[in-house]
Each structure stands twice: as C-alpha cells, then as structure tokens.
Amino acid sequence: MIGCDHVPAPIAPLIGFMLGVFLAWTTGEQLSRTADAAARGLLLVALFSLLVFAPVSAYFVAFSADWSYAYLVDPARLPSVVDMGFVLLDVVSVPAGFAVATRRVSARSTAPLLKLAAVPAAAALAFLLVASPRLAIDASYAQFHGDFGTRSVAGSPLGFALIWMSGVLVLAVTMTARTLRQLGGAPRRG
C-alpha cells in the first residue's frame, strides 16, 4: 500500500489489486497449500472488497464525483455506466490481486509479489504525482475550470471524508490480514 486508500476513480482498481497482493503476502504460503484454505481466503478477501473497499471508493464517485475524476472530465457528461464500471472494477480488483498473488507467494522471496505489484503501483503513483495539485482542491468541475469557488480539501467535508474513509480502510485491511493469517495458521509477519 502506498498510503492512497482514498483514491480517484481511475486508479482505485489499481490500488485494489495492490491491496489484494498485500493481503496474499500477509498469509505467507499457508493459504496456497490446500484448496479449502485458499477458497476460504479468497472468500474473505472478496467480502472485504465488496463490503469495504468498493463502498469506500464508490462513496467518492457518488458524493465527490468531480474530485474523484481529478477534474479531468465532467462527471455530469459521463454516462452512469462509467461510474458503475469503476465500482465493479473496484469489487473485483482486490480478489483478483489476491488470487494471482496467492499462487506466487513464497516464504523465501517477496520478489515475485513485488514484480506483480510494480506495474499497478507505478501507474497509480504516476497518476497521483501528476494529479496531486488537482486532488488538493475541493470544487465542482465548473468551479475548478472557471477558477472560482474552489477551496482546499483540508478542513472541507471532502477532507473529513478522506480522513474517515482512510481510517476505516486501514482498520479493515488490518483485520482482514489478521483473519487471513489465522485461517492459514501462518506465523505473524512484521
């Protein structure tokens, strides 16, 4: 995780995939040893994605759509299927990352997992670096491009939502990782 729990719509699936890889890493090889343990682990990760990650991402698409698209497009002009598509990608991204990474987990080396997460991490980081000045502003699409009525995210309702949702997501990731370790009987890492 690169500390971007509250991300704009276009990169949320990339962050979700990386979360899936992280959750697979926390289990070690334990879940990949039996099909039953792997299935239970995948079910837990799918529930985490459906009940926590996707709703957190969907909140910003629903209530701060202009910000969630980094003011690059006017969400009012996008068909609602685009928003729904991003939310559905969010739902499948975490289990997809987990499923792919579970097959590559090795107690001896984290290199395969780092390689797996490198491309989505680089893409997400590049987007965040380029869009960070835009993401520091709370406004509508018209306000942002008309340079009026904008304000800093800090202290705004959006800023408080970012803080709250980040806390929820970090807590849920921690609880999910702990439960995955218990499912597999893996020793604690870190």
Contact map, one row per residue, 1 for C-alpha under 8 A:
1111000000000010011001000000000000000000000000000000000000000000000000000000000000000000000000000000000000000000000000000000000000000000000000000000000000000000000000000000000000000000000000
1111000000000000000000000000000000000000000000000000000000000000000000000000000000000000000000000000000000000000000000001000000000000000000000000000000000000000000000000000000000000000000000
1111100000000000000000000000000000000000000000000000000000000000000000000000000000000000000000000000000000000000000000000000000000000000000000000000000000000000000000000000000000000000000000
1111111000000010000000000000000000000000000000000000000000000000000000000000000000000000000000000000000000000000000000000000000000000000000000000000000000000000000000000000000000000000000000
0011111000000010000000000000000000000000000000000000000000000000000000000000000000000000000000000000000000000000000000000000000000000000000000000000000000000000000011001100000000000000000000
0001111100010000000000000000000000000000000000000000000110000000000000000000000000000000000000000000000000000000000000000000000000000000000000000000000000000000010011000000000000000000000000
0001111110110010000000000000000000000000000000000000000010000000000100000000000000000000000000000000000000000000000000000000000000000000000000000000000000000000000000000000000000000000000000
0000011111110000000000000000000000000000000000000000000010011000001111000000000000000000000000000000000000000000000000000000000000000000000000000000000000000000000000000000000000000000000000
0000001111111000000000000000000000000000000000000000000010011000000110000000000000100100000000000000000000000000000000000000000000000000000000000000000000000000000000000000000000000000000000
0000000111111000000000000000000000000000000000000000000000000000000110000000000000000100000000000000000000000000000000000000000000000000000000000000000000000000000000000000000000000000000000
0000001111111110000000000000000000000000000000000000000000000000000000000000000000000000000000000000000000000000000000000001001000000000000000000000000000000000000000000000000000000000000000
0000011111111111000000000000000000000000000000000000000010000000000000000000000000000100010000000000000000000000000000000000000000000000000000000000000000000000000000000000000000000000000000
0000000011111111100000000000000000000000000000000000000000000000000000000000000000000100110011000000000000000000000000000000000000000000000000000000000000000000000000000000000000000000000000
0000000000111111110000000000000000000000000000000000000000000000000000000000000000000000000010000000000000000000000000011011000000000000000000000000000000000000000000000000000000000000000000
1001101000111111111000000000000000000000000000000000000000000000000000000000000000000000000000000000000000000000000000011001000000000000000000000000000000000000000000000000000000000000000000
0000000000011111111100000000000000000000000000000000100000000000000000000000000000000000010011001000000000000000000000000000000000000000000000000000000000000000000000000000000000000000000000
0000000000001111111110000000000000000000000000000000000000000000000000000000000000000000000011111100000000000000000010010000000000000000000000000000000000000000000000000000000000000000000000
1000000000000111111111000000000000000000000000000000000000000000000000000000000000000000000001001000000000000000000010011000000000000000000000000000000000000000000000000000000000000000000000
1000000000000011111111100000000000000000000000000000000000000000000000000000000000000000000001001100000000000000000000000000000000000000000000000000000000000000000000000000000000000000000000
0000000000000001111111110000000000000000000010000000000000000000000000000000000000000000000011111110100000000000000000000000000000000000000000000000000000000000000000000000000000000000000000
0000000000000000111111111000000000000000000000000000000000000000000000000000000000000000000001001101110000000000100110000000000000000000000000000000000000000000000000000000000000000000000000
1000000000000000011111111100000000000000000000000000000000000000000000000000000000000000000000000100000000000000000000000000000000000000000000000000000000000000000000000000000000000000000000
0000000000000000001111111110000000000000000010000000000000000000000000000000000000000000000000000100000000000000000000000000000000000000000000000000000000000000000000000000100110010000000000
0000000000000000000111111111000000000000000000000000000000000000000000000000000000000000000000000110110010000000000000000000000000000000000000000000000000000000000000000000000000000000000000
0000000000000000000011111111000000000000000000000000000000000000000000000000000000000000000000000000110010000100100000000000000000000000000000000000000000000000000000000000000000000000000000
0000000000000000000001111111000000000000000000000000000000000000000000000000000000000000000000000000000000000000000000000000000000000000000000000000000000000000000000000000000010011000000010
0000000000000000000000111111111000000000000000000000000000000000000000000000000000000000000000000000000000000000000000000000000000000000000000000000000000000000000000000000000010011001010000
0000000000000000000000011111111000000000000000000000000000000000000000000000000000000000000000000000000011100000000000000000000000000000000000000000000000000000000000000000000000000000010000
0000000000000000000000000011111110000000000000000000000000000000000000000000000000000000000000000000010011100000000000000000000000000000000000000000000000000000000000000000000000000000010000
0000000000000000000000000011111110000000000000000000000000000000000000000000000000000000000000000000000000000000000000000000000000000000000000000000000000000000000000000000000000000001110000
0000000000000000000000000011111111101100100000000000000000000000000000000000000000000000000000000000010000000000000000000000000000000000000000000000000000000000000000000000000000000011000000
0000000000000000000000000000111111101100000000000000000000000000000000000000000000000000000000000000011010000000000000000000000000000000000000000000000000000000000000000000000000000000000000
0000000000000000000000000000111111101100000000000000000000000000000000000000000000000000000000000000000000000000000000000000000000000000000000000000000000000000000000000000000000000000000000
0000000000000000000000000000001111111100000000000000000000000000000000000000000000000000000000000000000000000000000000000000000000000000000000000000000000000000000000000000000000000000000000
0000000000000000000000000000001111111110000000000000000000000000000000000000000000000000000000000000000000000000000000000000000000000000000000000000000000000000000000000000000000000000000000
0000000000000000000000000000000001111111000000000000000000000000000000000000000000000000000000000000000000000000000000000000000000000000000000000000000000000000000000000000000000000000000000
0000000000000000000000000000001111111111100000000000000000000000000000000000000000000000000000000000000000000000000000000000000000000000000000000000000000000000000000000000000000000011000000
0000000000000000000000000000001111111111110000000000000000000000000000000000000000000000000000000000000000000000000000000000000000000000000000000000000000000000000000000000000000000000000000
0000000000000000000000000000000000111111111000000000000000000000000000000000000000000000000000000000000000000000000000000000000000000000000000000000000000000000000000000000000000000000000000
0000000000000000000000000000000000011111111100000000000000000000000000000000000000000000000000000000000000000000000000000000000000000000000000000000000000000000000000000000000000000010000000
0000000000000000000000000000001000001111111110000000000000000000000000000000000000000000000000000000000000000000000000000000000000000000000000000000000000000000000000000000000000010010000000
0000000000000000000000000000000000000111111111000000000000000000000000000000000000000000000000100110000000000000000000000000000000000000000000000000000000000000000000000000000000000000000000
0000000000000000000000000000000000000011111111100000000000000000000000000000000000000000000000000000000000000000000000000000000000000000000000000000000000000000000000000000000000000000000000
0000000000000000000000000000000000000001111111110000000000000000000000000000000000000000000000000000000000000000000000000000000000000000000000000000000000000000000000000000000100010000000000
0000000000000000000100100000000000000000111111111000000000000000000000000000000000000000000001100100000000000000000000000000000000000000000000000000000000000000000000000000000100000000000000
0000000000000000000000000000000000000000011111111100000000000000000000000000000000000000001101100000000000000000000000000000000000000000000000000000000000000000000000000000000000000000000000
0000000000000000000000000000000000000000001111111111000000000000000000000000000000000000000000000000000000000000000000000000000000000000000000000000000000000000000000000000000000000000000000
0000000000000000000000000000000000000000000111111111100000000000000000000000000000000000000000000000000000000000000000000000000000000000000000000000000000000000000000000001100100000000000000
0000000000000000000000000000000000000000000011111111110000000000000000000000000000000000011111100000000000000000000000000000000000000000000000000000000000000000000000000000000000000000000000
0000000000000000000000000000000000000000000001111111111000000000000000000000000000000000001000000000000000000000000000000000000000000000000000000000000000000000000000000000000000000000000000
0000000000000000000000000000000000000000000000111111111000000000000000000000000000000000000000000000000000000000000000000000000000000000000000000000000000000000000000000000000000000000000000
0000000000000000000000000000000000000000000000111111111100000000000000000000000000000000000000000000000000000000000000000000000000000000000000000000000000000000000000001001000000000000000000
0000000000000001000000000000000000000000000000011111111110000000000000000000000000000000011000000000000000000000000000000000000000000000000000000000000000000000000000001000000000000000000000
0000000000000000000000000000000000000000000000001111111111000000000000000000000000000011011000000000000000000000000000000000000000000000000000000000000000000000000000000000000000000000000000
0000000000000000000000000000000000000000000000000111111111100000000000000000000000000000000000000000000000000000000000000000000000000000000000000000000000000000000000000000000000000000000000
0000010000000000000000000000000000000000000000000001111111110000000000000000000000000000000000000000000000000000000000000000000000000000000000000000000000000000000010001000000000000000000000
0000011110010000000000000000000000000000000000000000111111111000000000000000000000000010010000000000000000000000000000000000000000000000000000000000000000000000000000000000000000000000000000
0000000000000000000000000000000000000000000000000000011111111100000000000000000000000010000000000000000000000000000000000000000000000000000000000000000000000000000000000000000000000000000000
0000000000000000000000000000000000000000000000000000001111111111000000000000000000000000000000000000000000000000000000000000000000000000000000000000000000000000000000000000000000000000000000
0000000110000000000000000000000000000000000000000000000111111111101100000000000000000000000000000000000000000000000000000000000000000000000000000000000000000000000000000000000000000000000000
0000000110000000000000000000000000000000000000000000000011111111110110000000000000100000000000000000000000000000000000000000000000000000000000000000000000000000000000000000000000000000000000
0000000000000000000000000000000000000000000000000000000001111111100000000000000000000000000000000000000000000000000000000000000000000000000000000000000000000000000000000000000000000000000000
0000000000000000000000000000000000000000000000000000000000111111100000000000000000000000000000000000000000000000000000000000000000000000000000000000000000000000000000000000000000000000000000
0000000000000000000000000000000000000000000000000000000000111111111100000000000000000000000000000000000000000000000000000000000000000000000000000000000000000100000000000000000000000000000000
0000000000000000000000000000000000000000000000000000000000011111111110000010000000000000000000000000000000000000000000000000000000000000000000000000000000000000000000000000000000000000000000
0000000000000000000000000000000000000000000000000000000000001001111111101110000000000000000000000000000000000000000000000000000000000000001110000000000000000000000000000000000000000000000000
0000000100000000000000000000000000000000000000000000000000010001111111100000000000000000000000000000000000000000000000000000000000000110111110000000000000000000000000000000000000000000000000
0000001111000000000000000000000000000000000000000000000000011001111111100000000000000000000000000000000000000000000000000000000000000000000000000000000000000000000000000000000000000000000000
0000000111000000000000000000000000000000000000000000000000001000111111111010000000000000000000000000000000000000000000000000000000000000000000000000000000000000000000000000000000000000000000
0000000100000000000000000000000000000000000000000000000000000000011111111000000000000000000000000000000000000000000000000000000000100110000000000000000000000000000000000000000000000000000000
0000000000000000000000000000000000000000000000000000000000000000011111111100000000000000000000000000000000000000000000000000000000000100000110010000000000000000000000000000000000000000000000
0000000000000000000000000000000000000000000000000000000000000000000011111100000000000000000000000000000000000000000000000000000000000000000000000000000000000000000000000000000000000000000000
0000000000000000000000000000000000000000000000000000000000000000010011111110100000000000000000000000000000000000000000000000000000000000000010000000000000000000000000000000000000000000000000
0000000000000000000000000000000000000000000000000000000000000000010000111111110000000000000000000000000000000000000000000000000000000000000010000000000000000000000000000000000000000000000000
0000000000000000000000000000000000000000000000000000000000000000110010001111110000000000000000000000000000000000000000000000000000000000000010000000000000000000000000000000000000000000000000
0000000000000000000000000000000000000000000000000000000000000000000000000111111000000000000000000000000000000000000000000000000000000000000000000000000000000000000000000000000000000000000000
0000000000000000000000000000000000000000000000000000000000000000000000001111111000000000000000000000000000000000000000000000000000000000000000000000000000000000000000000000000000000000000000
0000000000000000000000000000000000000000000000000000000000000000000000000111111101000000000000000000000000000000000000000000000000000000000000000000000000000000000000000000000000000000000000
0000000000000000000000000000000000000000000000000000000000000000000000000001111111100000000000000000000000000000000000000000000000000000000000000000000000000000000000000000000000000000000000
0000000000000000000000000000000000000000000000000000000000000000000000000000011111110000000000000000000000000000000000000000000000000000000000000000000000000000000000000000000000000000000000
0000000000000000000000000000000000000000000000000000000000000000000000000000001111111000000000000000000000000000000000000000000000000000000000000000000000000000000000000000000000000000000000
0000000000000000000000000000000000000000000000000000000000000000000000000000011111111100000000000000000000000000000000000000000000000000000000000000000000000000000000000000000000000000000000
0000000010000000000000000000000000000000000000000000000000001000000000000000001111111110000000000000000000000000000000000000000000000000000000000000000000000000000000000000000000000000000000
0000000000000000000000000000000000000000000000000000000000000000000000000000000111111111000000000000000000000000000000000000000000000000000000000000000000000000000000000000000000000000000000
0000000000000000000000000000000000000000000000000000000000000000000000000000000011111111100000000000000000000000000000000000000000000000000000000000000000000000000000000000000000000000000000
0000000011011000000000000000000000000000000000000000000000000000000000000000000001111111110000000000000000000000000000000000000000000000000000000000000000000000000000000000000000000000000000
0000000000000000000000000000000000000000000000000000010011000000000000000000000000111111111000000000000000000000000000000000000000000000000000000000000000000000000000000000000000000000000000
0000000000000000000000000000000000000000000000000000010000000000000000000000000000011111111100000000000000000000000000000000000000000000000000000000000000000000000000000000000000000000000000
0000000000001000000000000000000000000000000000000000000000000000000000000000000000001111111110000000000000000000000000000000000000000000000000000000000000000000000000000000000000000000000000
0000000000011001000000000000000000000000000000001000110010000000000000000000000000000111111111000000000000000000000000000000000000000000000000000000000000000000000000000000000000000000000000
0000000000000000000000000000000000000000000001001100110000000000000000000000000000000011111111100000000000000000000000000000000000000000000000000000000000000000000000000000000000000000000000
0000000000000000000000000000000000000000000001001000000000000000000000000000000000000001111111110000000000000000000000000000000000000000000000000000000000000000000000000000000000000000000000
0000000000001101100100000000000000000000000000001000000000000000000000000000000000000000111111111000000000000000000000000000000000000000000000000000000000000000000000000000000000000000000000
0000000000001001111110000000000000000000000011001000000000000000000000000000000000000000011111111100000000000000000000000000000000000000000000000000000000000000000000000000000000000000000000
0000000000000000100100000000000000000000010011001000000000000000000000000000000000000000001111111110000000000000000000000000000000000000000000000000000000000000000000000000000000000000000000
0000000000000000100100000000000000000000000000000000000000000000000000000000000000000000000111111111000000000000000000000000000000000000000000000000000000000000000000000000000000000000000000
0000000000000001111110000000000000000000000000000000000000000000000000000000000000000000000011111111100000000000000000000000000000000000000000000000000000000000000000000000000000000000000000
0000000000000000101111110000000000000000010010000000000000000000000000000000000000000000000001111111110000000000000000000000000000000000000000000000000000000000000000000000000000000000000000
0000000000000000000100010000000000000000010000000000000000000000000000000000000000000000000000111111111000000000000000000000000000000000000000000000000000000000000000000000000000000000000000
0000000000000000000010000000000000000000000000000000000000000000000000000000000000000000000000011111111100000000000000000000000000000000000000000000000000000000000000000000000000000000000000
0000000000000000000110011000000000000000000000000000000000000000000000000000000000000000000000001111111110000000100100000000000000000000000000000000000000000000000000000000000000000000000000
0000000000000000000010011000101100000000000000000000000000000000000000000000000000000000000000000111111110000000000000000000000000000000000000000000000000000000000000000000000000000000000000
0000000000000000000000000000000100000000000000000000000000000000000000000000000000000000000000000011111110000000000000000000000000000000000000000000000000000000000000000000000000000000000000
0000000000000000000000000000000000000000000000000000000000000000000000000000000000000000000000000001111111000001100000000000000000000000000000000000000000000000000000000000000000000000000000
0000000000000000000000011001100100000000000000000000000000000000000000000000000000000000000000000000111111101101100000000000000000000000000000000000000000000000000000000000000000000000000000
0000000000000000000000000001100000000000000000000000000000000000000000000000000000000000000000000000000111111100000000000000000000000000000000000000000000000000000000000000000000000000000000
0000000000000000000000000001100000000000000000000000000000000000000000000000000000000000000000000000000011111100000000000000000000000000000000000000000000000000000000000000000000000000000000
0000000000000000000000000000000000000000000000000000000000000000000000000000000000000000000000000000000001111100000000000000000000000000000000000000000000000000000000000000000000000000000000
0000000000000000000000000000000000000000000000000000000000000000000000000000000000000000000000000000000011111111000000000000000000000000000000000000000000000000000000000000000000000000000000
0000000000000000000000001000000000000000000000000000000000000000000000000000000000000000000000000000000011111111110000000000000000000000000000000000000000000000000000000000000000000000000000
0000000000000000000000000000000000000000000000000000000000000000000000000000000000000000000000000000000000001111111000000000000000000000000000000000000000000000000000000000000000000000000000
0000000000000000000000000000000000000000000000000000000000000000000000000000000000000000000000000000000110001111111100000000000000000000000000000000000000000000000000000000000000000000000000
0000000000000000000010001000000000000000000000000000000000000000000000000000000000000000000000000000100110000111111110000000000000000000000000000000000000000000000000000000000000000000000000
0000000000000000000000000000000000000000000000000000000000000000000000000000000000000000000000000000000000000111111111000000000000000000000000000000000000000000000000000000000000000000000000
0000000000000000000000000000000000000000000000000000000000000000000000000000000000000000000000000000000000000011111111100000000000000000000000000000000000000000000000000000000000000000000000
0000000000000000000010000000000000000000000000000000000000000000000000000000000000000000000000000000100000000001111111100000000000000000000000000000000000000000000000000000000000000000000000
0000000000000000110010000000000000000000000000000000000000000000000000000000000000000000000000000000000000000000111111111000000000000000000000000000000000000000000000000000000000000000000000
0000000000000000000000000000000000000000000000000000000000000000000000000000000000000000000000000000000000000000011111111100000000000000000000000000000000000000000000000000000000000000000000
0000000000000000000000000000000000000000000000000000000000000000000000000000000000000000000000000000000000000000001111111110000000000000000000000000000000000000000000000000000000000000000000
0000000000000110110000000000000000000000000000000000000000000000000000000000000000000000000000000000000000000000000011111111000000000000000000000000000000000000000000000000000000000000000000
0100000000000110010000000000000000000000000000000000000000000000000000000000000000000000000000000000000000000000000011111111100000000000000000000000000000000000000000000000000000000000000000
0000000000000000000000000000000000000000000000000000000000000000000000000000000000000000000000000000000000000000000001111111110000000000000000000000000000000000000000000000000000000000000000
0000000000000100000000000000000000000000000000000000000000000000000000000000000000000000000000000000000000000000000000111111111000000000000000000000000000000000000000000000000000000000000000
0000000000100110000000000000000000000000000000000000000000000000000000000000000000000000000000000000000000000000000000011111111100000000000000000000000000000000000000000000000000000000000000
0000000000000000000000000000000000000000000000000000000000000000000000000000000000000000000000000000000000000000000000001111111110000000000000000000000000000000000000000000000000000000000000
0000000000000000000000000000000000000000000000000000000000000000000000000000000000000000000000000000000000000000000000000111111111000000000000000000000000000000000000000000000000000000000000
0000000000100000000000000000000000000000000000000000000000000000000000000000000000000000000000000000000000000000000000000011111111100000000000000000000000000000000000000000000000000000000000
0000000000000000000000000000000000000000000000000000000000000000000000000000000000000000000000000000000000000000000000000001111111110000000000000000000000000000000000000000000000000000000000
0000000000000000000000000000000000000000000000000000000000000000000000000000000000000000000000000000000000000000000000000000111111110000000000000000000000000000000000000000000000000000000000
0000000000000000000000000000000000000000000000000000000000000000000000000000000000000000000000000000000000000000000000000000011111111000000000000000000000000000000000000000000000000000000000
0000000000000000000000000000000000000000000000000000000000000000000001000000000000000000000000000000000000000000000000000000001111111110000000000000000000000000000000000000000000000000000000
0000000000000000000000000000000000000000000000000000000000000000000000000000000000000000000000000000000000000000000000000000000111111111000000000000000000000000000000000000000000000000000000
0000000000000000000000000000000000000000000000000000000000000000000000000000000000000000000000000000000000000000000000000000000001111111100000000000000000000000000000000000000000000000000000
0000000000000000000000000000000000000000000000000000000000000000001001100000000000000000000000000000000000000000000000000000000000111111100000000000000000000000000000000000000000000000000000
0000000000000000000000000000000000000000000000000000000000000000001001000000000000000000000000000000000000000000000000000000000000111111110000000000000010000000000000000000000000000000000000
0000000000000000000000000000000000000000000000000000000000000000000000000000000000000000000000000000000000000000000000000000000000011111110000000000000111000000000000000000000000000000000000
0000000000000000000000000000000000000000000000000000000000000000001000000000000000000000000000000000000000000000000000000000000000001111111000000000011110000000000000000000000000000000000000
0000000000000000000000000000000000000000000000000000000000000000001000000000000000000000000000000000000000000000000000000000000000000011111100000000011110010100000000000000000000000000000000
0000000000000000000000000000000000000000000000000000000000000000011000000000000000000000000000000000000000000000000000000000000000000000111111110000111000000000000000000000000000000000000000
0000000000000000000000000000000000000000000000000000000000000000011000100000000000000000000000000000000000000000000000000000000000000000011111110000010000000000000000000000000000000000000000
0000000000000000000000000000000000000000000000000000000000000000011000101110000000000000000000000000000000000000000000000000000000000000001111111000000000000000000000000000000000000000000000
0000000000000000000000000000000000000000000000000000000000000000000000000000000000000000000000000000000000000000000000000000000000000000001111111100000000000000000000000000000000000000000000
0000000000000000000000000000000000000000000000000000000000000000000000000000000000000000000000000000000000000000000000000000000000000000001111111111110000000000000000000000000000000000000000
0000000000000000000000000000000000000000000000000000000000000000000000100000000000000000000000000000000000000000000000000000000000000000001111111111110000000000000000000000000000000000000000
0000000000000000000000000000000000000000000000000000000000000000000000000000000000000000000000000000000000000000000000000000000000000000000011111110000000000000000000000000000000000000000000
0000000000000000000000000000000000000000000000000000000000000000000000000000000000000000000000000000000000000000000000000000000000000000000001111111000000000000000000000000000000000000000000
0000000000000000000000000000000000000000000000000000000000000000000000000000000000000000000000000000000000000000000000000000000000000000000000111111110000000000000000000000000000000000000000
0000000000000000000000000000000000000000000000000000000000000000000000000000000000000000000000000000000000000000000000000000000000000000000000110111110000000000000000000000000000000000000000
0000000000000000000000000000000000000000000000000000000000000000000000000000000000000000000000000000000000000000000000000000000000000000001000110011111000000000000000000000000000000000000000
0000000000000000000000000000000000000000000000000000000000000000000000000000000000000000000000000000000000000000000000000000000000000000111100110011111100000000000000000000000000000000000000
0000000000000000000000000000000000000000000000000000000000000000000000000000000000000000000000000000000000000000000000000000000000000000111000000000111110010000000000000000000000000000000000
0000000000000000000000000000000000000000000000000000000000000000000000000000000000000000000000000000000000000000000000000000000000000001110000000000011111110000000000000000000000000000000000
0000000000000000000000000000000000000000000000000000000000000000000000000000000000000000000000000000000000000000000000000000000000000011110000000000001111111110000000000000000000000000000000
0000000000000000000000000000000000000000000000000000000000000000000000000000000000000000000000000000000000000000000000000000000000000001000000000000000111110011000000000000000000000000000000
0000000000000000000000000000000000000000000000000000000000000000000000000000000000000000000000000000000000000000000000000000000000000000000000000000000111111011000000000000000000000000000000
0000000000000000000000000000000000000000000000000000000000000000000000000000000000000000000000000000000000000000000000000000000000000000010000000000001111111111000000000000000000000000000000
0000000000000000000000000000000000000000000000000000000000000000000000000000000000000000000000000000000000000000000000000000000000000000000000000000000010111111100000000000000000000000000000
0000000000000000000000000000000000000000000000000000000000000001000000000000000000000000000000000000000000000000000000000000000000000000010000000000000010011111110000000000000000000000000000
0000000000000000000000000000000000000000000000000000000000000000000000000000000000000000000000000000000000000000000000000000000000000000000000000000000011111111111000000000000000000000000000
0000000000000000000000000000000000000000000000000000000000000000000000000000000000000000000000000000000000000000000000000000000000000000000000000000000001111111111100000000000000000000000000
0000000000000000000000000000000000000000000000000000000000000000000000000000000000000000000000000000000000000000000000000000000000000000000000000000000000001111111110000000000000000000000000
0000010000000000000000000000000000000000000000000000000000000000000000000000000000000000000000000000000000000000000000000000000000000000000000000000000000000111111111000000000000000000000000
0000000000000000000000000000000000000000000000000000000000000000000000000000000000000000000000000000000000000000000000000000000000000000000000000000000000000011111111100000000000000000000000
0000000000000000000000000000000000000000000000000000000000000000000000000000000000000000000000000000000000000000000000000000000000000000000000000000000000000001111111110000000000000000000000
0000110000000000000000000000000000000000000000000000000100000000000000000000000000000000000000000000000000000000000000000000000000000000000000000000000000000000111111111000000000000000000000
0000110000000000000000000000000000000000000000000000000000000000000000000000000000000000000000000000000000000000000000000000000000000000000000000000000000000000011111111100000000000000000000
0000000000000000000000000000000000000000000000000000000000000000000000000000000000000000000000000000000000000000000000000000000000000000000000000000000000000000001111111110000000000000000000
0000000000000000000000000000000000000000000000000000000000000000000000000000000000000000000000000000000000000000000000000000000000000000000000000000000000000000000111111111000000000000000000
0000100000000000000000000000000000000000000000000001100100000000000000000000000000000000000000000000000000000000000000000000000000000000000000000000000000000000000011111111100000000000000000
0000100000000000000000000000000000000000000000000000000000000000000000000000000000000000000000000000000000000000000000000000000000000000000000000000000000000000000001111111110000000000000000
0000000000000000000000000000000000000000000000000000000000000000000000000000000000000000000000000000000000000000000000000000000000000000000000000000000000000000000000111111111000000000000000
0000000000000000000000000000000000000000000000010001000000000000000000000000000000000000000000000000000000000000000000000000000000000000000000000000000000000000000000011111111100000000000000
0000000000000000000000100000000000000000000000010000000000000000000000000000000000000000000000000000000000000000000000000000000000000000000000000000000000000000000000001111111110000000000000
0000000000000000000000000000000000000000000000000000000000000000000000000000000000000000000000000000000000000000000000000000000000000000000000000000000000000000000000000111111111000000000000
0000000000000000000000000000000000000000000000000000000000000000000000000000000000000000000000000000000000000000000000000000000000000000000000000000000000000000000000000011111111100000000000
0000000000000000000000100000000000000000000110010000000000000000000000000000000000000000000000000000000000000000000000000000000000000000000000000000000000000000000000000001111111110000000000
0000000000000000000000100110000000000000000000000000000000000000000000000000000000000000000000000000000000000000000000000000000000000000000000000000000000000000000000000000111111111000000000
0000000000000000000000000000000000000000000000000000000000000000000000000000000000000000000000000000000000000000000000000000000000000000000000000000000000000000000000000000011111111100000000
0000000000000000000000000000000000000000000000000000000000000000000000000000000000000000000000000000000000000000000000000000000000000000000000000000000000000000000000000000001111111110000000
0000000000000000000000100110000000000000100100000000000000000000000000000000000000000000000000000000000000000000000000000000000000000000000000000000000000000000000000000000000111111111000000
0000000000000000000000000110000000000000000000000000000000000000000000000000000000000000000000000000000000000000000000000000000000000000000000000000000000000000000000000000000011111111111100
0000000000000000000000000000000000000000000000000000000000000000000000000000000000000000000000000000000000000000000000000000000000000000000000000000000000000000000000000000000001111111110000
0000000000000000000000000000001000001001100000000000000000000000000000000000000000000000000000000000000000000000000000000000000000000000000000000000000000000000000000000000000000111111110000
0000000000000000000000000010011000001000000000000000000000000000000000000000000000000000000000000000000000000000000000000000000000000000000000000000000000000000000000000000000000011111110000
0000000000000000000000000000010000000000000000000000000000000000000000000000000000000000000000000000000000000000000000000000000000000000000000000000000000000000000000000000000000001111111000
0000000000000000000000000011110000000000000000000000000000000000000000000000000000000000000000000000000000000000000000000000000000000000000000000000000000000000000000000000000000001111111100
0000000000000000000000000000000000000000000000000000000000000000000000000000000000000000000000000000000000000000000000000000000000000000000000000000000000000000000000000000000000001000111110
0000000000000000000000000000000000000000000000000000000000000000000000000000000000000000000000000000000000000000000000000000000000000000000000000000000000000000000000000000000000001000011111
0000000000000000000000000100000000000000000000000000000000000000000000000000000000000000000000000000000000000000000000000000000000000000000000000000000000000000000000000000000000000000001111
0000000000000000000000000000000000000000000000000000000000000000000000000000000000000000000000000000000000000000000000000000000000000000000000000000000000000000000000000000000000000000000111
